Each structure stands twice: as C-alpha cells, then as structure tokens.
C-alpha cells in the first residue's frame, strides 16, 4: 500500500513537472534573482526523475511496458466535419 502510494505520488510529480515550461527548475538563485529550467531529455516517463522513480518502484513492470507503447486515441460519437 505504501509502495503504491509512493508510485502515485511520483507519477503526480512527473505530470506536474511536465506542465512547467522546460520541465522544472534546475537552478534557482535568490540574490539578484535567477531561475533556470531543465531541458527535457528522454521519452515518456523517463522525461523526469519522478517518472524514473515511479518506474523503479513498480515491481509489476507495467509502467515501463506502458512507456514503450505508442499512444492510441479513439473517438466515439458523432463525426465532426
């Protein structure tokens, strides 16, 4: 239960990090104010350290397997022209 909670926490942090321009802060100074954003490198869950930690904690291997799959989108209902 604790492991699942930790995985959920890291996945949430992963998604939150991706919403920040540049993938999160890599450098922050207070004197004379400065901030630098990290460059995103990798693919899917490997893009952030939080996604990587979630993969490490997942003993089922489902996260790493889902990270290898291509995204699929389906539309249901009326077709828009």
C-alpha positions as CSV (number, residue, x, y, z in Angstrom):
1,X,0.0,0.0,0.0
2,X,2.8,2.4,0.8
3,X,4.6,1.5,-2.4
4,X,1.5,2.2,-4.5
5,X,1.0,5.5,-2.7
6,X,4.7,6.4,-3.5
7,X,4.2,5.5,-7.1
8,X,1.1,7.6,-7.3
9,X,3.0,10.5,-5.7
10,X,5.9,10.2,-8.2
11,X,3.5,10.0,-11.1
12,X,1.7,13.1,-9.9
13,X,5.0,14.9,-9.5
14,X,6.0,13.7,-13.0
15,X,2.9,15.2,-14.6
16,X,3.2,18.4,-12.6
17,X,6.8,18.8,-13.7
18,X,5.8,18.4,-17.4
19,X,3.3,21.3,-17.0
20,X,6.1,23.7,-16.1
21,X,7.8,25.2,-19.1
22,X,11.1,23.4,-19.7
23,X,10.5,20.5,-17.4
24,X,11.2,22.0,-14.0
25,X,13.7,24.2,-12.3
26,X,17.3,23.1,-12.4
27,X,18.8,26.3,-10.9
28,X,17.3,28.9,-8.6
29,X,19.2,31.9,-7.0
30,X,17.8,34.4,-4.6
31,X,20.4,37.2,-4.7
32,X,19.8,39.2,-7.9
33,X,17.0,36.7,-8.7
34,X,17.7,34.0,-11.3
35,X,15.9,30.8,-12.4
36,X,16.9,28.2,-15.0
37,X,14.7,25.4,-16.4
38,X,15.9,21.9,-17.1
39,X,16.0,20.6,-20.6
40,X,13.6,17.7,-21.1
41,X,15.6,14.6,-22.2
42,X,14.2,11.1,-22.7
43,X,10.9,9.6,-23.6
44,X,7.6,9.5,-21.7
45,X,8.1,8.5,-18.0
46,X,11.9,8.8,-18.5
47,X,11.5,12.6,-19.1
48,X,11.6,13.4,-15.4
49,X,13.3,12.0,-12.3
50,X,9.9,11.5,-10.8
51,X,8.8,9.3,-13.7
52,X,12.0,7.3,-13.4
53,X,11.5,6.8,-9.6
54,X,7.9,5.6,-10.3
55,X,9.3,3.0,-12.8
56,X,11.9,1.9,-10.3
57,X,9.3,1.3,-7.6
58,X,6.9,-0.6,-9.9
59,X,7.6,-4.2,-9.4
60,X,4.9,-5.3,-11.9
61,X,6.8,-3.7,-14.8
62,X,3.5,-2.2,-16.1
63,X,4.8,1.4,-16.1
64,X,7.9,0.6,-18.2
65,X,5.7,-1.6,-20.5
66,X,3.2,1.3,-21.0
67,X,6.1,3.7,-21.6
68,X,7.2,1.5,-24.6
69,X,3.7,1.5,-26.2
70,X,2.6,4.1,-28.7
71,X,-0.2,6.3,-27.7
72,X,-3.6,5.5,-29.2
73,X,-6.6,7.8,-29.5
74,X,-10.1,6.8,-30.3
75,X,-13.1,8.9,-30.9
76,X,-16.6,7.8,-30.0
77,X,-19.8,9.5,-31.1
78,X,-20.6,11.9,-34.0
79,X,-18.0,12.6,-36.6
80,X,-17.1,16.3,-36.9
81,X,-16.6,17.6,-40.4
